[in-house]
Amino acid sequence: MELLGMTTIFLLVCIACLLLFASWRSISQKEKQPPGPIMLPTVGNILQLNPWNLPESLKKLSEKYGSVFTIYLGPQKVVVLYGYDVVKEALIDQADDFSGRGNLPLLKKLFQGTGIVTSNGETWKQLRRFALTTLRDFGMGKKSIEERIQEEANFLVERIRNTHERPFNPGSFVVHAVSNIICSIIFGDRFDYEDKKFLTLIDLLEENNTLQNSVQTQVCTLYNFFPTVMDYLPGPHQKLIKNVDKVNEFTLEIIENHQKTLDPTCPRDFIDAFLNKMEQEKGNSHSDFTVETLTRTTLDLFLAGTGTTSTTLRYGLLILQKYPEIVEKIQKEIDGVIGRDRSPCMADRSQMPYTDAVAHEIQRFIDFLPFNVPHTVIKDTKFRDYFIPKDTIIFPMLSSVLHDSKEFPNPEKFDPGHFLNANGTFKKSDYFMPFSAGKRICAGEGLARMELFIFLTAILQNFTLKSVVDHKDIDISPLVSTLVNMPRPYEVSFLPR
């Protein structure tokens, strides 16, 4: 009996030790969070970061702390993922864990977390599912929207032709054309280039681009460090917020007109389809389909469908001025496959590997959203050897993927060869992530690719670019590299071919 009692005590002690060890190990693992520079009270790591070139600052920190590290934007903790392997592992292999949207203070102020881009949880799932289905219903990814883009490309070409070779900044022309595509889907029609309300809207977008092009945009970056203080200070961030509010008012006015003229049996566009969905869920007090979410989702689609592609195309035209030999190769391919008498179409792309490679290289090189749109982890997450607490903001650095030197030799150089095989055929790359990856990948990726190829090809089919300065002197680096990379202002003449 005594032996049995000793054995029992021994076993209990062993079990207690195992439980204690397991508990200690769990706590230890939870405490093993990604390393990073020492944060200072209130300001976080602002003194270790260059707000004029945040991507470069984070690149240097990754060299010291590894591919997963922590920074603090003021009191806000952010985990940075640097490199293809960790970005892929997070956004694709652990897609559910990293599927939250990280609302930095400026994003939250601008979009209030209610639309498709900035919402989370079940609201985001419902809105994204509805948006994808409805956008497809109204032509996205289909032949009908391709024809709409071709038609708009013809309008753009004629508008450029009417400049009669005078040098000008093509920004507003490009924004008009690209914006009209998403407008035809969500608002039901394109806008005439002389429409006063549309011109006002485009002016607001152009002003926001100017603010982002300005060195003052660093004030907007500082908003993410000190939002409470910045709310009371004047600066470009206040203008940015007011401009988005005005675009929101424009959207709300269109929605109100749709409500007055709605025919439930014949929806004209995305807004009508959403209004029908609101009516179907009228008895559901917890419905995610409300006028507020409609306004914000429409605004999200409009801004995303206008800004990214128009900036990419405008930046691409700047880059191509620097490399006239690349333009000549594209035009030779255009002449051989399409000729001068018909509009480019998506079926041409498979026969135009060089043009396709240039379109991809433009997106890779400009690295429009170096930080990606911020994510969060939706639960306490084990990632590699680290513990990341629920709701931690994540920066999956697209810049580190698009400029990976192993995949893209000399990544800081513009080189279409990054997407060409030795025999001249197009080369795909898993590292090509300008639209992000995983569950939060851009809903309009297919539309953006189609627009970029058709608009760019149509322009170069009809015109040669003539810079106002020597092409060797053109600076194609972004004006300021912060949350978005914007091209430097420029003028160009379009010479008819």
C-alpha positions as CSV (number, residue, x, y, z in Angstrom):
1,M,0.0,0.0,0.0
2,E,2.8,2.4,0.9
3,L,4.5,1.6,-2.4
4,L,1.3,2.2,-4.3
5,G,0.8,5.6,-2.5
6,M,4.4,6.7,-3.3
7,T,3.8,5.7,-7.0
8,T,0.6,7.7,-7.1
9,I,2.3,10.7,-5.5
10,F,5.1,10.4,-8.0
11,L,2.7,10.2,-11.0
12,L,0.8,13.3,-9.7
13,V,4.0,15.2,-9.3
14,C,5.0,14.2,-12.9
15,I,1.6,15.3,-14.3
16,A,1.8,18.6,-12.3
17,C,5.3,19.2,-13.7
18,L,4.1,18.4,-17.3
19,L,1.1,20.8,-16.9
20,L,3.4,23.4,-15.4
21,F,5.9,23.0,-18.2
22,A,3.1,23.1,-20.9
23,S,1.7,26.2,-19.3
24,W,5.1,27.9,-19.1
25,R,5.8,27.0,-22.7
26,S,2.5,28.4,-23.8
27,I,3.1,31.6,-22.0
28,S,6.7,31.7,-23.3
29,Q,5.5,31.2,-26.9
30,K,2.9,33.9,-26.5
31,E,5.5,36.3,-25.2
32,K,7.7,35.5,-28.2
33,Q,6.4,38.2,-30.4
34,P,8.2,39.6,-33.5
35,P,11.3,41.7,-32.6
36,G,11.8,45.3,-33.5
37,P,13.4,48.6,-32.6
38,I,12.8,50.0,-29.1
39,M,9.7,52.1,-29.0
40,L,9.5,55.5,-27.2
41,P,6.5,56.6,-25.2
42,T,3.8,58.3,-27.3
43,V,5.9,58.6,-30.5
44,G,6.7,54.9,-31.0
45,N,9.3,54.5,-33.7
46,I,8.9,57.7,-35.5
47,L,12.5,58.7,-34.9
48,Q,13.8,55.5,-36.5
49,L,11.6,55.9,-39.6
50,N,12.0,58.3,-42.5
51,P,8.5,59.6,-43.3
52,W,9.8,60.7,-46.7
53,N,10.7,57.2,-47.7
54,L,9.0,54.7,-45.4
55,P,9.6,51.6,-47.6
56,E,13.4,52.2,-47.5
57,S,13.2,52.6,-43.7
58,L,11.4,49.2,-43.3
59,K,13.8,47.6,-45.7
60,K,16.7,48.6,-43.4
61,L,14.9,47.4,-40.4
62,S,14.2,44.0,-42.1
63,E,18.0,43.6,-42.6
64,K,18.5,44.0,-38.9
65,Y,15.4,42.2,-37.4
66,G,14.5,39.7,-40.1
67,S,11.5,39.1,-42.3
68,V,8.9,39.4,-39.5
69,F,9.3,42.4,-37.2
70,T,7.4,45.0,-35.1
71,I,7.2,48.8,-35.3
72,Y,5.0,51.3,-33.5
73,L,3.2,54.1,-35.4
74,G,2.8,56.3,-32.3
75,P,1.1,53.9,-29.9
76,Q,-0.2,51.7,-32.7
77,K,1.6,48.3,-33.0
78,V,2.3,47.1,-36.5
79,V,3.8,43.8,-37.6
80,V,5.7,44.0,-40.9
81,L,6.1,41.1,-43.2
82,Y,9.1,41.6,-45.5
83,G,9.8,39.2,-48.4
84,Y,7.9,36.9,-50.7
85,D,8.0,33.8,-48.5
86,V,6.4,35.5,-45.4
87,V,3.9,37.5,-47.5
88,K,2.8,34.4,-49.3
89,E,2.7,32.3,-46.1
90,A,0.5,34.9,-44.4
91,L,-1.9,36.0,-47.2
92,I,-2.3,32.6,-49.0
93,D,-1.2,29.8,-46.7
94,Q,-2.8,31.3,-43.5
95,A,-5.3,33.4,-45.5
96,D,-8.1,33.2,-42.9
97,D,-6.0,34.3,-40.0
98,F,-4.7,37.4,-41.9
99,S,-8.0,38.3,-43.6
100,G,-8.9,41.2,-41.4
101,R,-8.6,44.8,-42.6
102,G,-6.2,47.0,-40.6
103,N,-7.8,50.4,-40.4
104,L,-5.0,52.9,-39.8
105,P,-6.4,56.2,-38.4
106,L,-6.4,58.1,-41.7
107,L,-8.1,55.2,-43.5
108,K,-10.7,55.0,-40.7
109,K,-11.3,58.7,-40.9
110,L,-11.8,58.7,-44.6
111,F,-13.9,55.5,-45.0
112,Q,-15.3,54.8,-41.5
113,G,-14.8,51.0,-41.9
114,T,-18.2,50.5,-43.5
115,G,-17.5,49.8,-47.2
116,I,-16.0,46.8,-48.9
117,V,-12.4,47.9,-48.6
118,T,-12.3,48.8,-44.9
119,S,-15.0,46.6,-43.3
120,N,-14.4,43.4,-41.4
121,G,-16.0,40.2,-40.2
122,E,-19.4,39.1,-41.6
123,T,-20.1,42.6,-43.0
124,W,-17.1,42.4,-45.2
125,K,-17.9,38.8,-46.3
126,Q,-21.5,39.8,-47.2
127,L,-20.5,43.0,-49.1
128,R,-17.6,41.4,-51.0
129,R,-19.7,38.4,-52.1
130,F,-22.5,40.6,-53.2
131,A,-20.1,43.0,-55.0
132,L,-18.2,40.3,-56.9
133,T,-21.5,38.7,-58.1
134,T,-23.1,42.0,-59.0
135,L,-20.1,43.3,-60.8
136,R,-19.9,40.2,-62.9
137,D,-23.7,40.5,-63.7
138,F,-23.0,44.0,-65.0
139,G,-20.2,42.9,-67.3
140,M,-17.0,42.8,-65.3
141,G,-14.7,40.2,-66.9
142,K,-17.1,39.7,-69.8
143,K,-17.0,40.7,-73.5
144,S,-19.5,43.6,-72.8
145,I,-17.1,45.4,-70.5
146,E,-14.3,44.9,-73.0
147,E,-16.3,46.6,-75.6
148,R,-17.1,49.4,-73.2
149,I,-13.3,49.9,-72.6
150,Q,-12.6,49.8,-76.3
151,E,-15.3,52.5,-76.8
152,E,-13.8,54.7,-74.1
153,A,-10.3,54.1,-75.5
154,N,-11.5,55.6,-78.8
155,F,-12.9,58.6,-77.0
156,L,-9.6,59.1,-75.3
157,V,-7.6,58.8,-78.5
158,E,-9.8,61.4,-80.2
159,R,-9.4,63.7,-77.2
160,I,-5.7,63.4,-77.3
161,R,-5.7,63.9,-81.1
162,N,-7.4,67.2,-80.5
163,T,-4.5,68.5,-78.5
164,H,-2.7,68.8,-81.9
165,E,0.7,67.8,-80.6
166,R,0.8,70.4,-77.9
167,P,2.6,69.3,-74.7
168,F,0.2,68.8,-71.8
169,N,-0.2,66.8,-68.6
170,P,-2.4,63.8,-69.6
171,G,-3.5,63.1,-66.0
172,S,-7.0,64.4,-66.2
173,F,-7.6,62.8,-69.6
174,V,-6.6,59.4,-68.3
175,V,-8.6,59.8,-65.1
176,H,-11.7,60.7,-67.1
177,A,-11.4,57.7,-69.3
178,V,-10.6,55.1,-66.6
179,S,-13.3,56.5,-64.3
180,N,-16.0,56.2,-67.0
181,I,-15.5,52.5,-67.0
182,I,-16.3,51.9,-63.3
183,C,-19.0,54.7,-63.6
184,S,-20.8,52.7,-66.3
185,I,-20.9,49.7,-64.0
186,I,-21.9,51.3,-60.7
187,F,-23.8,54.4,-61.9
188,G,-25.3,52.9,-65.1
189,D,-23.6,55.3,-67.6
190,R,-20.5,57.1,-68.6
191,F,-20.1,60.8,-68.1
192,D,-19.5,63.2,-71.0
193,Y,-16.1,64.8,-70.7
194,E,-17.7,68.3,-70.5
195,D,-20.2,67.3,-67.7
196,K,-19.8,69.9,-65.0
197,K,-20.4,67.6,-62.1
198,F,-18.1,65.0,-63.5
199,L,-15.4,67.6,-64.1
200,T,-15.8,68.8,-60.5
201,L,-15.5,65.2,-59.3
202,I,-12.3,64.6,-61.4
203,D,-10.9,67.9,-60.1
204,L,-11.3,66.6,-56.5
205,L,-9.5,63.4,-57.4
206,E,-6.8,65.3,-59.2
207,E,-6.4,67.6,-56.2
208,N,-6.0,64.6,-53.9
209,N,-3.3,63.3,-56.3
210,T,-1.6,66.6,-56.0
211,L,-1.7,66.4,-52.3
212,Q,-0.2,62.9,-52.4
213,N,2.4,64.2,-54.9
214,S,3.3,67.0,-52.5
215,V,5.9,66.8,-49.8
216,Q,3.1,68.0,-47.5
217,T,1.6,64.5,-47.8
218,Q,4.0,63.6,-45.0
219,V,1.6,65.5,-42.7
220,C,-1.0,62.9,-43.9
221,T,1.4,60.2,-42.9
222,L,1.9,61.7,-39.5
223,Y,-1.9,61.5,-39.0
224,N,-1.4,57.7,-38.6
225,F,1.0,58.5,-35.7
226,F,-1.0,61.1,-33.9
227,P,-4.6,61.1,-35.1
228,T,-6.1,62.8,-32.0
229,V,-3.7,65.8,-32.3
230,M,-3.9,66.0,-36.1
231,D,-7.7,66.3,-36.0
232,Y,-7.2,69.7,-34.5
233,L,-4.4,70.9,-36.7
234,P,-4.6,72.5,-40.2
235,G,-2.9,70.9,-43.1
236,P,-3.3,68.8,-46.3
237,H,-4.9,66.0,-44.4
238,Q,-7.9,68.2,-43.7
239,K,-8.3,69.0,-47.4
240,L,-7.9,65.3,-48.3
241,I,-10.7,64.4,-45.8
242,K,-13.0,67.2,-47.1
243,N,-12.4,66.1,-50.8
244,V,-13.4,62.5,-50.0
245,D,-16.5,63.8,-48.2
246,K,-17.4,65.8,-51.3
247,V,-17.0,62.7,-53.5
248,N,-19.2,60.9,-50.9
249,E,-21.9,63.6,-51.3
250,F,-21.7,63.2,-55.1
251,T,-22.3,59.4,-54.7
252,L,-25.1,59.9,-52.2
253,E,-26.9,62.3,-54.6
254,I,-26.7,59.6,-57.4
255,I,-28.1,57.0,-55.0
256,E,-31.0,59.3,-54.1
257,N,-31.8,59.8,-57.7
258,H,-31.7,56.0,-58.2
259,Q,-34.1,55.5,-55.3
260,K,-36.6,57.8,-57.0
261,T,-36.4,56.1,-60.5
262,L,-35.8,52.5,-59.4
263,D,-37.6,49.7,-61.3
264,P,-37.0,46.6,-59.2
265,T,-37.7,44.3,-62.2
266,C,-35.0,45.9,-64.3
267,P,-31.9,47.0,-62.3
268,R,-29.7,49.3,-64.4
269,D,-26.4,49.1,-62.4
270,F,-24.7,48.2,-59.2
271,I,-26.7,50.8,-57.2
272,D,-30.1,49.4,-58.3
273,A,-29.0,45.9,-57.5
274,F,-28.0,47.0,-54.0
275,L,-31.3,48.8,-53.5
276,N,-33.1,45.6,-54.5
277,K,-31.0,43.7,-51.9
278,M,-31.9,46.3,-49.3
279,E,-35.6,45.8,-50.0
280,Q,-35.2,42.0,-49.7
281,E,-33.6,42.3,-46.3
282,K,-36.0,45.0,-45.1
283,G,-37.2,42.9,-42.2
284,N,-33.7,41.9,-41.0
285,S,-32.7,44.4,-38.3
286,H,-29.1,43.1,-38.5
287,S,-28.8,43.4,-42.3
288,D,-25.5,44.7,-43.7
289,F,-27.3,46.2,-46.6
290,T,-28.1,49.8,-45.7
291,V,-27.9,53.2,-47.3
292,E,-24.7,53.8,-45.4
293,T,-23.0,50.7,-46.6
294,L,-24.3,51.3,-50.1
295,T,-22.8,54.8,-50.1
296,R,-19.4,53.6,-48.8
297,T,-19.3,50.5,-51.0
298,T,-20.1,52.6,-54.1
299,L,-17.5,55.2,-53.0
300,D,-14.9,52.4,-52.5
301,L,-15.6,50.9,-55.9
302,F,-15.5,54.3,-57.6
303,L,-12.2,55.4,-56.0
304,A,-10.5,52.0,-56.4
305,G,-11.7,51.6,-60.0
306,T,-10.5,55.1,-60.8
307,G,-7.4,55.8,-58.9
308,T,-5.2,52.7,-59.2
309,T,-5.5,52.1,-62.9
310,S,-5.3,55.8,-63.9
311,T,-2.2,56.4,-61.8
312,T,-0.6,53.2,-63.2
313,L,-1.4,54.3,-66.8
314,R,-0.2,57.9,-66.2
315,Y,3.0,56.6,-64.5
316,G,3.5,54.2,-67.4
317,L,3.4,57.0,-70.0
318,L,6.1,58.8,-68.0
319,I,8.3,55.7,-67.9
320,L,7.9,55.0,-71.7
321,Q,9.0,58.6,-72.5
322,K,12.4,57.6,-71.0
323,Y,12.7,54.5,-73.1
324,P,11.8,55.3,-76.7
325,E,13.3,52.0,-77.8
326,I,10.7,50.2,-75.7
327,V,7.9,52.2,-77.4
328,E,9.3,51.3,-80.8
329,K,9.2,47.5,-79.9
330,I,5.7,47.8,-78.7
331,Q,4.5,49.6,-81.8
332,K,6.2,47.1,-84.0
333,E,4.3,44.4,-82.2
334,I,1.0,46.3,-82.5
335,D,1.5,46.8,-86.2
336,G,2.2,43.1,-86.7
337,V,-0.7,41.8,-84.7
338,I,-3.4,44.5,-84.7
339,G,-2.5,47.0,-87.4
340,R,-3.8,50.6,-87.5
341,D,-7.4,50.1,-88.5
342,R,-9.1,48.2,-85.6
343,S,-9.3,48.6,-81.8
344,P,-7.0,46.4,-79.6
345,C,-8.8,43.6,-77.8
346,M,-7.9,41.2,-75.1
347,A,-7.5,38.3,-77.5
348,D,-4.5,40.2,-78.9
349,R,-2.6,40.0,-75.7
350,S,-1.6,36.3,-76.1
351,Q,0.0,37.3,-79.4
352,M,1.8,40.3,-77.9
353,P,4.2,39.0,-75.3
354,Y,6.4,42.1,-75.3
355,T,3.5,44.5,-74.8
356,D,2.1,42.3,-72.1
357,A,5.6,42.2,-70.4
358,V,5.8,46.0,-70.5
359,A,2.3,46.3,-68.9
360,H,3.4,43.9,-66.1
361,E,6.7,45.7,-65.7
362,I,5.0,49.0,-65.3
363,Q,2.9,47.6,-62.4
364,R,5.9,45.9,-60.8
365,F,8.3,48.9,-61.1
366,I,6.0,51.6,-59.8
367,D,5.0,49.5,-56.8
368,F,1.8,51.6,-56.4
369,L,1.0,50.4,-52.8
370,P,4.3,49.4,-51.3
371,F,2.7,48.6,-47.9
372,N,-0.4,46.9,-49.3
373,V,-3.7,48.0,-47.8
374,P,-3.1,47.1,-44.1
375,H,-4.4,43.8,-42.8
376,T,-5.1,42.5,-39.3
377,V,-5.1,39.1,-37.8
378,I,-8.7,38.1,-36.8
379,K,-7.6,36.0,-33.9
380,D,-4.5,35.2,-31.7
381,T,-2.2,33.8,-34.4
382,K,0.9,31.6,-34.4
383,F,3.0,32.6,-37.3
384,R,6.3,30.9,-37.8
385,D,7.9,31.1,-34.4
386,Y,6.0,34.1,-33.3
387,F,2.8,34.9,-31.5
388,I,0.7,37.7,-33.0
389,P,-2.2,38.9,-30.8
390,K,-5.7,39.3,-32.3
391,D,-6.4,42.7,-34.1
392,T,-2.7,43.5,-34.6
393,I,-2.2,45.5,-37.7
394,I,-0.1,43.8,-40.4
395,F,1.9,45.4,-43.3
396,P,2.5,42.7,-45.9
397,M,5.1,44.6,-47.9
398,L,4.3,44.3,-51.6
399,S,7.4,46.3,-52.3
400,S,9.6,43.5,-50.9
401,V,7.9,41.1,-53.3
402,L,7.8,43.2,-56.4
403,H,11.4,44.3,-55.9
404,D,12.8,40.9,-55.0
405,S,16.3,40.7,-56.6
406,K,16.3,36.9,-56.8
407,E,13.1,36.9,-59.0
408,F,13.7,40.2,-60.7
409,P,17.5,40.9,-61.4
410,N,18.3,44.6,-60.9
411,P,14.8,45.3,-59.5
412,E,15.3,49.1,-59.4
413,K,15.7,49.1,-63.2
414,F,12.7,49.2,-65.5
415,D,13.2,46.1,-67.7
416,P,10.4,44.2,-69.6
417,G,12.8,41.3,-69.7
418,H,11.7,40.5,-66.1
419,F,8.5,39.0,-67.7
420,L,10.0,37.4,-70.8
421,N,11.6,34.0,-71.4
422,A,14.8,33.7,-73.4
423,N,12.8,32.9,-76.5
424,G,10.7,36.0,-76.2
425,T,7.5,34.4,-74.8
426,F,5.7,35.9,-71.8
427,K,6.9,34.6,-68.4
428,K,4.5,34.5,-65.5
429,S,5.8,35.1,-62.0
430,D,4.3,34.2,-58.6
431,Y,6.0,37.3,-57.3
432,F,3.7,39.6,-59.3
433,M,1.3,40.8,-56.6
434,P,0.4,44.5,-57.4
435,F,-3.2,43.6,-56.5
436,S,-2.2,41.9,-53.2
437,A,-3.1,38.2,-52.7
438,G,-5.4,35.9,-50.8
439,K,-8.8,36.7,-49.5
440,R,-8.3,40.5,-49.7
441,I,-7.0,40.6,-53.2
442,C,-8.4,43.5,-55.2
443,A,-11.9,42.7,-56.4
444,G,-11.3,44.6,-59.6
445,E,-8.0,43.0,-60.6
446,G,-9.4,41.5,-63.9
447,L,-11.0,44.9,-64.9
448,A,-7.8,46.8,-64.1
449,R,-5.6,44.4,-66.2
450,M,-8.0,44.7,-69.1
451,E,-8.1,48.5,-68.9
452,L,-4.3,48.9,-68.7
453,F,-3.7,46.7,-71.7
454,I,-6.4,48.2,-74.0
455,F,-5.8,51.8,-73.0
456,L,-2.0,51.6,-73.3
457,T,-2.1,49.7,-76.6
458,A,-4.7,52.1,-78.1
459,I,-2.6,55.1,-77.2
460,L,0.6,53.6,-78.6
461,Q,-1.2,52.3,-81.7
462,N,-2.1,55.9,-82.6
463,F,0.7,58.1,-81.1
464,T,4.4,58.3,-80.4
465,L,5.4,60.0,-77.1
466,K,7.6,63.1,-77.3
467,S,9.0,64.4,-74.0
468,V,9.5,68.1,-73.4
469,V,12.9,67.3,-72.0
470,D,15.7,65.0,-73.1
471,H,14.5,61.4,-72.4
472,K,17.8,60.7,-70.6
473,D,16.9,63.4,-68.0
474,I,13.5,62.0,-67.1
475,D,13.2,61.0,-63.5
476,I,10.9,58.0,-63.1
477,S,11.4,57.6,-59.3
478,P,8.3,58.3,-57.3
479,L,7.9,61.9,-56.1
480,V,7.6,60.8,-52.4
481,S,7.5,57.2,-51.3
482,T,4.9,56.8,-48.5
483,L,1.7,54.8,-48.4
484,V,1.4,55.2,-52.2
485,N,3.9,55.8,-55.0
486,M,2.9,58.7,-57.3
487,P,4.6,59.8,-60.5
488,R,6.3,63.2,-60.8
489,P,4.3,65.8,-62.7
490,Y,5.2,66.0,-66.4
491,E,4.0,67.1,-69.8
492,V,4.2,65.2,-73.0
493,S,3.3,65.7,-76.7
494,F,1.4,62.9,-78.5
495,L,2.6,62.7,-82.2
496,P,0.1,61.0,-84.5
497,R,1.7,57.9,-86.2
